Amino acid sequence: MKLSIHTLQKTLFSGEVEKIIARTSAGEITVLDNHLPIVTPLEGPELKIIDKSGKCDIIKIGSGFIEVRPQSRVIVLANTA
């Protein structure tokens, strides 16, 4: 799936990922390919991103929003990084 992570200052990440793990106000969610569309606030402090090879990267965010769009597109708007 295509993920992009943005702050007001810059784009932190843009690329293909296998899985995204994020903490929301309702608890932890895992986003995979073809996830149902959703927009929800993020509580941070980080996002876990797993790439196609299984490597896990952690991106620090303060808070923000995650939007899962049709066709496996995900946009994260973060307050800080």
Backbone as XML, in Angstrom:
<?xml version="1.0"?>
<chain id="A" units="angstrom">
  <residue number="1" name="MET">
    <atom name="N" x="0.837" y="-1.168" z="0.000"/>
    <atom name="CA" x="0.000" y="0.000" z="0.000"/>
    <atom name="C" x="0.882" y="1.231" z="0.000"/>
  </residue>
  <residue number="2" name="LYS">
    <atom name="N" x="0.364" y="2.318" z="-0.483"/>
    <atom name="CA" x="1.099" y="3.577" z="-0.591"/>
    <atom name="C" x="0.837" y="4.414" z="0.665"/>
  </residue>
  <residue number="3" name="LEU">
    <atom name="N" x="1.915" y="4.783" z="1.365"/>
    <atom name="CA" x="1.824" y="5.584" z="2.590"/>
    <atom name="C" x="2.573" y="6.888" z="2.401"/>
  </residue>
  <residue number="4" name="SER">
    <atom name="N" x="1.950" y="7.978" z="2.855"/>
    <atom name="CA" x="2.664" y="9.252" z="2.936"/>
    <atom name="C" x="2.392" y="9.865" z="4.304"/>
  </residue>
  <residue number="5" name="ILE">
    <atom name="N" x="3.464" y="10.396" z="4.920"/>
    <atom name="CA" x="3.386" y="11.016" z="6.242"/>
    <atom name="C" x="3.872" y="12.452" z="6.105"/>
  </residue>
  <residue number="6" name="HIS">
    <atom name="N" x="3.028" y="13.395" z="6.533"/>
    <atom name="CA" x="3.329" y="14.814" z="6.366"/>
    <atom name="C" x="3.200" y="15.568" z="7.689"/>
  </residue>
  <residue number="7" name="THR">
    <atom name="N" x="4.056" y="16.580" z="7.869"/>
    <atom name="CA" x="3.874" y="17.602" z="8.899"/>
    <atom name="C" x="3.660" y="18.916" z="8.152"/>
  </residue>
  <residue number="8" name="LEU">
    <atom name="N" x="3.456" y="19.996" z="8.889"/>
    <atom name="CA" x="3.331" y="21.295" z="8.234"/>
    <atom name="C" x="4.629" y="21.699" z="7.542"/>
  </residue>
  <residue number="9" name="GLN">
    <atom name="N" x="5.755" y="21.220" z="8.055"/>
    <atom name="CA" x="7.053" y="21.622" z="7.534"/>
    <atom name="C" x="7.551" y="20.770" z="6.367"/>
  </residue>
  <residue number="10" name="LYS">
    <atom name="N" x="7.238" y="19.464" z="6.372"/>
    <atom name="CA" x="7.848" y="18.599" z="5.364"/>
    <atom name="C" x="7.112" y="17.268" z="5.246"/>
  </residue>
  <residue number="11" name="THR">
    <atom name="N" x="7.483" y="16.520" z="4.221"/>
    <atom name="CA" x="7.028" y="15.144" z="4.056"/>
    <atom name="C" x="8.064" y="14.248" z="4.721"/>
  </residue>
  <residue number="12" name="LEU">
    <atom name="N" x="7.617" y="13.468" z="5.712"/>
    <atom name="CA" x="8.525" y="12.595" z="6.454"/>
    <atom name="C" x="8.775" y="11.275" z="5.748"/>
  </residue>
  <residue number="13" name="PHE">
    <atom name="N" x="7.764" y="10.788" z="5.035"/>
    <atom name="CA" x="7.882" y="9.477" z="4.391"/>
    <atom name="C" x="6.897" y="9.421" z="3.238"/>
  </residue>
  <residue number="14" name="SER">
    <atom name="N" x="7.306" y="8.776" z="2.169"/>
    <atom name="CA" x="6.416" y="8.495" z="1.057"/>
    <atom name="C" x="6.927" y="7.231" z="0.382"/>
  </residue>
  <residue number="15" name="GLY">
    <atom name="N" x="6.108" y="6.182" z="0.391"/>
    <atom name="CA" x="6.549" y="4.943" z="-0.224"/>
    <atom name="C" x="5.587" y="3.801" z="0.004"/>
  </residue>
  <residue number="16" name="GLU">
    <atom name="N" x="5.977" y="2.634" z="-0.472"/>
    <atom name="CA" x="5.183" y="1.418" z="-0.350"/>
    <atom name="C" x="5.497" y="0.714" z="0.965"/>
  </residue>
  <residue number="17" name="VAL">
    <atom name="N" x="4.456" y="0.260" z="1.659"/>
    <atom name="CA" x="4.620" y="-0.478" z="2.911"/>
    <atom name="C" x="3.679" y="-1.677" z="2.916"/>
  </residue>
  <residue number="18" name="GLU">
    <atom name="N" x="3.976" y="-2.624" z="3.781"/>
    <atom name="CA" x="3.152" y="-3.823" z="3.942"/>
    <atom name="C" x="2.089" y="-3.623" z="5.016"/>
  </residue>
  <residue number="19" name="LYS">
    <atom name="N" x="2.483" y="-2.920" z="6.098"/>
    <atom name="CA" x="1.608" y="-2.811" z="7.267"/>
    <atom name="C" x="1.937" y="-1.531" z="8.026"/>
  </residue>
  <residue number="20" name="ILE">
    <atom name="N" x="0.904" y="-0.921" z="8.637"/>
    <atom name="CA" x="1.063" y="0.256" z="9.492"/>
    <atom name="C" x="0.388" y="-0.050" z="10.820"/>
  </residue>
  <residue number="21" name="ILE">
    <atom name="N" x="1.093" y="0.200" z="11.913"/>
    <atom name="CA" x="0.522" y="0.018" z="13.249"/>
    <atom name="C" x="0.521" y="1.383" z="13.920"/>
  </residue>
  <residue number="22" name="ALA">
    <atom name="N" x="-0.657" y="1.815" z="14.380"/>
    <atom name="CA" x="-0.800" y="3.155" z="14.945"/>
    <atom name="C" x="-1.697" y="3.121" z="16.173"/>
  </residue>
  <residue number="23" name="ARG">
    <atom name="N" x="-1.442" y="4.042" z="17.104"/>
    <atom name="CA" x="-2.290" y="4.192" z="18.287"/>
    <atom name="C" x="-3.294" y="5.311" z="18.023"/>
  </residue>
  <residue number="24" name="THR">
    <atom name="N" x="-4.585" y="4.967" z="18.150"/>
    <atom name="CA" x="-5.655" y="5.942" z="17.955"/>
    <atom name="C" x="-6.375" y="6.164" z="19.279"/>
  </residue>
  <residue number="25" name="SER">
    <atom name="N" x="-7.339" y="7.067" z="19.267"/>
    <atom name="CA" x="-8.111" y="7.321" z="20.484"/>
    <atom name="C" x="-8.938" y="6.102" z="20.892"/>
  </residue>
  <residue number="26" name="ALA">
    <atom name="N" x="-9.198" y="5.200" z="19.945"/>
    <atom name="CA" x="-9.973" y="3.990" z="20.241"/>
    <atom name="C" x="-9.089" y="2.779" z="20.528"/>
  </residue>
  <residue number="27" name="GLY">
    <atom name="N" x="-7.774" y="2.951" z="20.458"/>
    <atom name="CA" x="-6.846" y="1.842" z="20.674"/>
    <atom name="C" x="-5.927" y="1.671" z="19.483"/>
  </residue>
  <residue number="28" name="GLU">
    <atom name="N" x="-5.143" y="0.598" z="19.505"/>
    <atom name="CA" x="-4.177" y="0.345" z="18.441"/>
    <atom name="C" x="-4.865" y="-0.256" z="17.223"/>
  </residue>
  <residue number="29" name="ILE">
    <atom name="N" x="-4.488" y="0.224" z="16.037"/>
    <atom name="CA" x="-5.011" y="-0.361" z="14.802"/>
    <atom name="C" x="-3.849" y="-0.807" z="13.922"/>
  </residue>
  <residue number="30" name="THR">
    <atom name="N" x="-4.112" y="-1.811" z="13.121"/>
    <atom name="CA" x="-3.178" y="-2.267" z="12.102"/>
    <atom name="C" x="-3.855" y="-2.089" z="10.754"/>
  </residue>
  <residue number="31" name="VAL">
    <atom name="N" x="-3.186" y="-1.392" z="9.860"/>
    <atom name="CA" x="-3.729" y="-1.140" z="8.530"/>
    <atom name="C" x="-2.967" y="-2.015" z="7.539"/>
  </residue>
  <residue number="32" name="LEU">
    <atom name="N" x="-3.724" y="-2.800" z="6.771"/>
    <atom name="CA" x="-3.171" y="-3.674" z="5.734"/>
    <atom name="C" x="-3.753" y="-3.269" z="4.382"/>
  </residue>
  <residue number="33" name="ASP">
    <atom name="N" x="-3.251" y="-3.870" z="3.305"/>
    <atom name="CA" x="-3.811" y="-3.631" z="1.975"/>
    <atom name="C" x="-5.325" y="-3.815" z="1.987"/>
  </residue>
  <residue number="34" name="ASN">
    <atom name="N" x="-6.022" y="-2.976" z="1.237"/>
    <atom name="CA" x="-7.476" y="-3.049" z="1.060"/>
    <atom name="C" x="-8.258" y="-2.861" z="2.356"/>
  </residue>
  <residue number="35" name="HIS">
    <atom name="N" x="-7.692" y="-2.140" z="3.311"/>
    <atom name="CA" x="-8.384" y="-1.803" z="4.557"/>
    <atom name="C" x="-9.594" y="-0.934" z="4.219"/>
  </residue>
  <residue number="36" name="LEU">
    <atom name="N" x="-10.643" y="-1.046" z="5.002"/>
    <atom name="CA" x="-11.802" y="-0.184" z="4.804"/>
    <atom name="C" x="-11.407" y="1.274" z="5.009"/>
  </residue>
  <residue number="37" name="PRO">
    <atom name="N" x="-11.992" y="2.191" z="4.243"/>
    <atom name="CA" x="-11.689" y="3.610" z="4.434"/>
    <atom name="C" x="-12.045" y="4.060" z="5.855"/>
  </residue>
  <residue number="38" name="ILE">
    <atom name="N" x="-11.169" y="4.899" z="6.420"/>
    <atom name="CA" x="-11.368" y="5.394" z="7.779"/>
    <atom name="C" x="-10.566" y="6.685" z="7.948"/>
  </residue>
  <residue number="39" name="VAL">
    <atom name="N" x="-11.078" y="7.585" z="8.761"/>
    <atom name="CA" x="-10.329" y="8.759" z="9.212"/>
    <atom name="C" x="-10.454" y="8.774" z="10.721"/>
  </residue>
  <residue number="40" name="THR">
    <atom name="N" x="-9.315" y="8.814" z="11.425"/>
    <atom name="CA" x="-9.352" y="8.776" z="12.882"/>
    <atom name="C" x="-8.160" y="9.543" z="13.450"/>
  </residue>
  <residue number="41" name="PRO">
    <atom name="N" x="-8.330" y="10.146" z="14.638"/>
    <atom name="CA" x="-7.199" y="10.844" z="15.263"/>
    <atom name="C" x="-6.147" y="9.866" z="15.765"/>
  </residue>
  <residue number="42" name="LEU">
    <atom name="N" x="-4.896" y="10.295" z="15.686"/>
    <atom name="CA" x="-3.775" y="9.516" z="16.214"/>
    <atom name="C" x="-3.351" y="10.096" z="17.552"/>
  </residue>
  <residue number="43" name="GLU">
    <atom name="N" x="-2.936" y="9.218" z="18.456"/>
    <atom name="CA" x="-2.472" y="9.665" z="19.757"/>
    <atom name="C" x="-0.958" y="9.569" z="19.903"/>
  </residue>
  <residue number="44" name="GLY">
    <atom name="N" x="-0.267" y="9.066" z="18.866"/>
    <atom name="CA" x="1.189" y="8.979" z="18.951"/>
    <atom name="C" x="1.623" y="8.016" z="20.040"/>
  </residue>
  <residue number="45" name="PRO">
    <atom name="N" x="2.826" y="8.000" z="20.467"/>
    <atom name="CA" x="3.902" y="8.901" z="20.064"/>
    <atom name="C" x="4.627" y="8.470" z="18.795"/>
  </residue>
  <residue number="46" name="GLU">
    <atom name="N" x="4.199" y="7.339" z="18.185"/>
    <atom name="CA" x="4.933" y="6.838" z="17.025"/>
    <atom name="C" x="4.042" y="5.994" z="16.133"/>
  </residue>
  <residue number="47" name="LEU">
    <atom name="N" x="4.505" y="5.809" z="14.900"/>
    <atom name="CA" x="3.905" y="4.870" z="13.956"/>
    <atom name="C" x="4.918" y="3.777" z="13.690"/>
  </residue>
  <residue number="48" name="LYS">
    <atom name="N" x="4.452" y="2.553" z="13.609"/>
    <atom name="CA" x="5.311" y="1.443" z="13.197"/>
    <atom name="C" x="4.955" y="1.117" z="11.756"/>
  </residue>
  <residue number="49" name="ILE">
    <atom name="N" x="5.980" y="1.072" z="10.919"/>
    <atom name="CA" x="5.792" y="0.806" z="9.500"/>
    <atom name="C" x="6.605" y="-0.428" z="9.145"/>
  </residue>
  <residue number="50" name="ILE">
    <atom name="N" x="5.935" y="-1.426" z="8.595"/>
    <atom name="CA" x="6.613" y="-2.652" z="8.183"/>
    <atom name="C" x="6.635" y="-2.666" z="6.655"/>
  </residue>
  <residue number="51" name="ASP">
    <atom name="N" x="7.842" y="-2.791" z="6.087"/>
    <atom name="CA" x="7.949" y="-2.796" z="4.631"/>
    <atom name="C" x="7.760" y="-4.208" z="4.082"/>
  </residue>
  <residue number="52" name="LYS">
    <atom name="N" x="7.856" y="-4.339" z="2.770"/>
    <atom name="CA" x="7.595" y="-5.621" z="2.100"/>
    <atom name="C" x="8.564" y="-6.719" z="2.523"/>
  </residue>
  <residue number="53" name="SER">
    <atom name="N" x="9.765" y="-6.343" z="2.967"/>
    <atom name="CA" x="10.751" y="-7.342" z="3.399"/>
    <atom name="C" x="10.581" y="-7.730" z="4.865"/>
  </residue>
  <residue number="54" name="GLY">
    <atom name="N" x="9.657" y="-7.059" z="5.584"/>
    <atom name="CA" x="9.430" y="-7.356" z="6.992"/>
    <atom name="C" x="10.173" y="-6.445" z="7.947"/>
  </residue>
  <residue number="55" name="LYS">
    <atom name="N" x="10.968" y="-5.517" z="7.416"/>
    <atom name="CA" x="11.716" y="-4.576" z="8.255"/>
    <atom name="C" x="10.758" y="-3.570" z="8.887"/>
  </residue>
  <residue number="56" name="CYS">
    <atom name="N" x="10.927" y="-3.334" z="10.196"/>
    <atom name="CA" x="10.065" y="-2.415" z="10.938"/>
    <atom name="C" x="10.797" y="-1.094" z="11.173"/>
  </residue>
  <residue number="57" name="ASP">
    <atom name="N" x="10.195" y="-0.004" z="10.734"/>
    <atom name="CA" x="10.699" y="1.342" z="11.006"/>
    <atom name="C" x="9.724" y="2.034" z="11.938"/>
  </residue>
  <residue number="58" name="ILE">
    <atom name="N" x="10.261" y="2.840" z="12.830"/>
    <atom name="CA" x="9.429" y="3.603" z="13.757"/>
    <atom name="C" x="9.598" y="5.078" z="13.434"/>
  </residue>
  <residue number="59" name="ILE">
    <atom name="N" x="8.476" y="5.746" z="13.204"/>
    <atom name="CA" x="8.499" y="7.175" z="12.919"/>
    <atom name="C" x="7.802" y="7.888" z="14.068"/>
  </residue>
  <residue number="60" name="LYS">
    <atom name="N" x="8.519" y="8.793" z="14.696"/>
    <atom name="CA" x="7.982" y="9.549" z="15.828"/>
    <atom name="C" x="7.025" y="10.623" z="15.320"/>
  </residue>
  <residue number="61" name="ILE">
    <atom name="N" x="5.845" y="10.643" z="15.916"/>
    <atom name="CA" x="4.872" y="11.703" z="15.645"/>
    <atom name="C" x="4.317" y="12.149" z="16.986"/>
  </residue>
  <residue number="62" name="GLY">
    <atom name="N" x="3.841" y="13.350" z="17.066"/>
    <atom name="CA" x="3.204" y="13.788" z="18.302"/>
    <atom name="C" x="1.777" y="13.268" z="18.340"/>
  </residue>
  <residue number="63" name="SER">
    <atom name="N" x="0.968" y="13.840" z="17.501"/>
    <atom name="CA" x="-0.413" y="13.422" z="17.317"/>
    <atom name="C" x="-0.783" y="13.804" z="15.893"/>
  </residue>
  <residue number="64" name="GLY">
    <atom name="N" x="-2.016" y="13.573" z="15.520"/>
    <atom name="CA" x="-2.431" y="13.913" z="14.166"/>
    <atom name="C" x="-3.616" y="13.082" z="13.732"/>
  </residue>
  <residue number="65" name="PHE">
    <atom name="N" x="-3.687" y="12.816" z="12.434"/>
    <atom name="CA" x="-4.783" y="12.041" z="11.862"/>
    <atom name="C" x="-4.234" y="11.040" z="10.862"/>
  </residue>
  <residue number="66" name="ILE">
    <atom name="N" x="-4.941" y="9.915" z="10.756"/>
    <atom name="CA" x="-4.645" y="8.939" z="9.712"/>
    <atom name="C" x="-5.897" y="8.806" z="8.853"/>
  </residue>
  <residue number="67" name="GLU">
    <atom name="N" x="-5.693" y="8.836" z="7.553"/>
    <atom name="CA" x="-6.792" y="8.648" z="6.608"/>
    <atom name="C" x="-6.445" y="7.475" z="5.706"/>
  </residue>
  <residue number="68" name="VAL">
    <atom name="N" x="-7.285" y="6.450" z="5.742"/>
    <atom name="CA" x="-7.130" y="5.297" z="4.857"/>
    <atom name="C" x="-8.119" y="5.491" z="3.716"/>
  </residue>
  <residue number="69" name="ARG">
    <atom name="N" x="-7.586" y="5.558" z="2.506"/>
    <atom name="CA" x="-8.405" y="5.801" z="1.321"/>
    <atom name="C" x="-8.566" y="4.514" z="0.515"/>
  </residue>
  <residue number="70" name="PRO">
    <atom name="N" x="-9.536" y="4.500" z="-0.390"/>
    <atom name="CA" x="-9.665" y="3.341" z="-1.279"/>
    <atom name="C" x="-8.390" y="3.132" z="-2.094"/>
  </residue>
  <residue number="71" name="GLN">
    <atom name="N" x="-8.238" y="1.958" z="-2.628"/>
    <atom name="CA" x="-7.098" y="1.561" z="-3.453"/>
    <atom name="C" x="-5.794" y="1.574" z="-2.661"/>
  </residue>
  <residue number="72" name="SER">
    <atom name="N" x="-5.896" y="1.243" z="-1.370"/>
    <atom name="CA" x="-4.722" y="1.057" z="-0.507"/>
    <atom name="C" x="-3.812" y="2.286" z="-0.456"/>
  </residue>
  <residue number="73" name="ARG">
    <atom name="N" x="-4.410" y="3.452" z="-0.241"/>
    <atom name="CA" x="-3.648" y="4.689" z="-0.045"/>
    <atom name="C" x="-3.892" y="5.188" z="1.372"/>
  </residue>
  <residue number="74" name="VAL">
    <atom name="N" x="-2.809" y="5.534" z="2.068"/>
    <atom name="CA" x="-2.896" y="5.996" z="3.452"/>
    <atom name="C" x="-2.136" y="7.309" z="3.579"/>
  </residue>
  <residue number="75" name="ILE">
    <atom name="N" x="-2.785" y="8.288" z="4.210"/>
    <atom name="CA" x="-2.158" y="9.581" z="4.457"/>
    <atom name="C" x="-2.176" y="9.839" z="5.953"/>
  </residue>
  <residue number="76" name="VAL">
    <atom name="N" x="-1.017" y="10.215" z="6.499"/>
    <atom name="CA" x="-0.906" y="10.591" z="7.904"/>
    <atom name="C" x="-0.520" y="12.063" z="7.952"/>
  </residue>
  <residue number="77" name="LEU">
    <atom name="N" x="-1.298" y="12.838" z="8.700"/>
    <atom name="CA" x="-0.982" y="14.236" z="8.957"/>
    <atom name="C" x="-0.576" y="14.332" z="10.416"/>
  </residue>
  <residue number="78" name="ALA">
    <atom name="N" x="0.686" y="14.650" z="10.664"/>
    <atom name="CA" x="1.231" y="14.665" z="12.020"/>
    <atom name="C" x="1.495" y="16.099" z="12.470"/>
  </residue>
  <residue number="79" name="ASN">
    <atom name="N" x="1.232" y="16.367" z="13.765"/>
    <atom name="CA" x="1.490" y="17.697" z="14.319"/>
    <atom name="C" x="2.976" y="17.962" z="14.468"/>
  </residue>
  <residue number="80" name="THR">
    <atom name="N" x="3.720" y="16.967" z="14.944"/>
    <atom name="CA" x="5.162" y="17.118" z="15.132"/>
    <atom name="C" x="5.848" y="15.829" z="14.721"/>
  </residue>
  <residue number="81" name="ALA">
    <atom name="N" x="7.142" y="15.925" z="14.585"/>
    <atom name="CA" x="7.905" y="14.720" z="14.246"/>
    <atom name="C" x="9.244" y="14.743" z="14.943"/>
  </residue>
</chain>
